[in-house]
Amino acid sequence: MKKLVMVLVVLATCPAAARDGFSIYLGIGGGFFDLSSSSLGSSLEKSGVSRSDGALLTGTLSDGLSLRLSAAYTIRGYATVEAGVTGHGWNLGGDDLGGSGHVSLVAHLHPLEFFLPARDYDASVFLGGGYSILGGGQPNDDNSRGLDGGTLEFGLAGRYFFSPWFSLGAELRFYVPFFRRWFVDWGDDVEFDLESHPKAFFTALLVSFGFHFAPAH
């Protein structure tokens, strides 16, 4: 019992901000998708697919819940490498469920570390890329359509450290998907390669819970 009390006292008196080591982040918030119906229709038409087929996706696509899970490693407080997945769903709980997923690797820069190394808060800007997929939105699976391809991700994050091992933050993440495939039938692998990628943009605004693990010395 005495050892446990001593550990708690040490944690309470340590500087709150984590500067180095491994972290896990859990995020929850809103996802906002913008997919140009005219751009998608043009891409489909160039690829030999009916232009009106795109309305089966864009006609139902809407904003919804967004969740994120990521793992990161921070190097001396100046830079962080983060790998994670962000999910977004709409019409949750209904037969016409739709959703998108974004898997990426990004690099963070922490500019405050250059000027204010002793602090309990942090801010970063980040840039990276990965893979995005989007689909569903129809009560009949035969009418569900989808897209996938590479993605560019960038944004900013802010965070307050309540202790060396726990922080609470806010993240604004932007994704620019470069969709290259159009899915007509997921189960039977009926798909078309697109001649050009449609204009698309996804935004996730999240509250983020951080759990930090300093390396052993």
N, C-alpha and C positions, 0 to 999 in steps of 0.2 A: 504493500500500500504506500509506504514511504517513497519507494522508487517511482511509482506512478505520479505522486504529488510533485516530486522533483522534476519529472519530465514535463508536466503541465506548466510548472513555473518557468522552466527554460523556454518553452514554446511561447509563453505569454510575454516574456521579456525580450525575445528575439525581434530584430527588425522584421516588419511584416512583409515587405516586398521580396518576392522570389526573384533571384537574378540569374540562376543557372540551374539546369536540370530538366527532367522529364515532367510533362503535364498532360492531363486528360481534361477535355472540355465537353460539357453537355449544354446544348443550346436549344431554346424554344422561342417561337415567335410567329411572324407572318411571312408568307411567301407570295410574291407578286410577279406574275408572268405576262409578258407582252410578246405576242406572236402575230406578225402582220399577215392577215388573211390574204391580201393581194399578193404579197411576196411569196407566200406558200403556194398559192394557186399558180403563180407564174413558174415556180420551180417544178411543180408537179406536171404542168403542161409541157415544159421542155423535156421532161423525163418520160413522156408517153402515158401519163396518168391523167384521168379526168380532173379538170380544174376544180369542179364542184366537190370532189372527194375530200378536199381539205377542210370543208365546212363541218365535216363530222368531228373534227378535232377542235378547230377554232371556235365553233359554235357553242361548245360547252366549257371551254377552258376558262378558269376563273381563279381568283386569289384564294388562299386557304392557309391552313396550318403548316408551319415549317419546323422541322427538327434537325439537329445537327449533332454528330459525334465526331470528335477529332482527337488526335494525339500529336504532341509537339515536343520539340527539344530546344531549349533556349541556351545560347552560348554567351556567357558573361554579361547577359542583360542587353546586348546590342542587337542581336539577330536571333530569329527563331525559324526553324523549319517545321511546317505543320502539314500533316496528311489527314484528310477527313472526308466525310460524306454528309451531304445536306439533302434532306427529303422534303417534298412539298406535296400536299394532297388537297383535292377539292371534292365537294359532294360526299364528304366522309360519312359513312354509315348508310349510304344509299346504294341502289343498284347501279347507278351511273357514276361510280367512283372513278376518279382520274388522279394522276400524280406525275411527279417528275423526280429524278434523282441526279445528283451532281457529285462526282468523286474527283478530288483534286489534290495537288501538292502545291503549296504556296510558301514563299519566303517573306518573313516579316522583318521590318526595320523599326527599331525602337529609338526614335530621335531624342527623347528626353534623357536617355542614359548618358548622352554626351554632355549635358548641361546640369542635370539634377540627379546624380547617382543615388543619393539618399532620399527616398520618398516611398510612400505607401500606395502610390497610384502609377499607372502606366498607360501609354498610348502607342499604337503602332499602325503603320501602313503596310499593305501586303500586295503581292502580285504572284500569279502562278497560272496553272492550267490543269486540264484533265479531261473528263468524259461526262457527257450529259445525256439523259434519256427522258422522254416525255411521252405519255400515252394514256389511253382509256377515255373515260368521260361518257360512255354510252351504256344504257341498260342491257343492250344486246351486244355480246362480244363480237358478233359478226360485223358490227358497225364501228367497233373501236378501231382507232388508228393511232400511229405513233411515229416518233422521230428519234434518231440518236446521232451522235457525232462528238467531235472534240469541243472543248470549251475554254474560254479565257476567263480567269477569275481575278478580281481585284477589290480593294475596299479598305476599311479602317476599323480599328477596335480600340476600346477604352476599358480600363479595368481598375478595380480597387482591391487591394490585398488586406483582408481582415486578419490574416495570420500568414506565416510562411507557407502553409499548405493549402489555404483556401482563399479564393478571390471571386468577386462578382463583377461581371462586365457587360458591355453592350457591343454588338458587332453589326456592321452594315456591309453586306457582301453583294457584289455585283457579278453576274455571270453573262458572258456573251457566247451562246452556243453556236457552233458551226455545224448544223445538222446536215448529214450526208446520206442518210437512209430514211426511206418512208416505209413503215410497216402497215400492211393491209390485213394480214392474218398472222398473229403471233404464234399460234399453235402449229400451223403448217409451214411456217417460215416463208410466207409470201411477202416479199419486200422488193423495193426498187431503189437503185442508187440514183441520187439526185444530181442533175447537171450543175446546179448552183444551190447554195445554201440559203434558205429563207431568213429574213431578218427576225431575230428573236433576242429577248433580253429578260433576264430573271433577277429579281432583287429579294434578298432575305434580310429581314430586320430581326435580330435575335437578342434575347437576354441569355447570357452565358455564365455557367457555373464552372469554375476552374479548380482542379485538384492537383497540387504540385508536390513533386518528390525530388528533393535535392540529392545530388550524387554523394556517395560515401567518400570520405577523405581519409 
